[in-house]
Amino acid sequence: MTQLSLIIIPLIAGYSWANSWHLSRYRIARSNGYTLYFSAALYGVAILVMAGLTLMLLTAWEVGFVEYLAQASALLGLSPSVGGFGLQVAALLLVTILYGIVGGHLLNLLTGTHWPYKLAIKNADFERLVLRAIERSLPMLVTLENGKVYVGYVIRTIDPLADEKELRLLPVFSGFRSPETGQVTFSTNYSEVLVEISEDDSEDGEGEDGGALGHLYPGDFEVVIPVSKIVTSTLYDDEAYTRFQNRQSEPGYQFEIREA
């Protein structure tokens, strides 16, 4: 039974650590199902080693410390042996399970969520683009498979743990992309209405048109787009877009490729 406990308890501790630490959770969510088992086994071995080193240090500091832990672990039913070598095993298992429960959460306090998320998406180009849009406060232009186009600000990063990944935007413009030319035509301008609603909400909640928009908030215009429906995406800058359009409309304009 002691040998079985030395296998099961570290696996449980490793599983708990892997499911609580943000970095391991994000990586597991992007891998096949076997990754979780391998991670649990790997973390379990590492936790068992850390628990052993911890007990060695604590025993050197306080001779009776192992006996205290052994009695506590016996009460929890972690080991049937409470004498001789069984005391050390019981204490080791107790420290192992404690590390497994709290270790991942302690790492989350140290690392936060931003760094593990950036590390998890380092090979995911679309999610890196979404994160860049948030960090630089730039809107994104996305084209859907039906030709619909949205330009808007990203509300939050894509949840790496979600089965169905979605992009949440507060739109500024929307329109469509011509299937023949690929040219974008904007048909709806949300920005003026959003500014008006924001001003009304910050003052007295009543719009200038007699409160016709007083019941709305900017968040009511958010759109949620399944990532699987997005064909192309890029950052959007209105001034740069206007300059490109004006230059292409100049008489006699020709696109030239200049050698570096």
Phi, psi and omega in degrees: 000323179296318179296320179295322178296325179291346176263312186290313184299313176299325177295318178296317179297317179294321178296317179296317179297313183296328182272352181251333179279128186303315184298313180292323178297316180296318181291320180296322181296336182261008183239178177284173186296334182288339181299323180298318181292318178296319180295318179298318179293317181295312178296324180298317178295316180297319180294320179298319178295316178298321179296319178297317178295321178298316180295323178297317180292317181291325179293321177294331181276321181221112187300321184272009185294319181299320179297321178297314179294323180297318178296320179293318180292326178296322177295329179276355178078023181281339179210135179281346183264134180228035179209147178058232182298331180298330177298315181294320179295316180298317178296319179298317180293323180295314179295323179298312182292326177294317176299318181297325182284316188258343186300312180297320180292323177295320177296324177298323178293326182281320186262341185070201180249337187293309182297313177299324180294315180297322179290324182289330184258016185299336178252009180253096188298318183295316181290330173294322177295319178298315179296321178296322178298322179290314183295327182261001179056043178249144175286163176247147171251120180237140177248128180270166184293342176269006179092351178293141181236135175235139168241123183194170179271135179288128182280321181202163178292161179285132181291114181290347181266351184283140176290318178254103183283136184226149176251127182251119184237147165259105190290146172253315174226159169213156181185217182212159178250127181295128179291337181277311185257342185078004181287139180268132175239119179273131182246342182227129177249109181275339193299316182296317180292320180296320178296318179297317179294319180297318179294318179296319182292327181282341180263270183235007177081004180244132181285165179293341181265033177085021177086017181296332180250009184294340181272358184255154175234155178306324181296341179292343182263001180298143177243142178247119186243124174298131181300329180294343181267354183273128181266311179225157178207149179200162172287154184231132173232122187297318181295316179295319179298315180297320180295319177299316182295317180295321181292320181290336181273356179292139179299134177076011181291133176229138179281127181240140175260117181263135178283141180288000000 
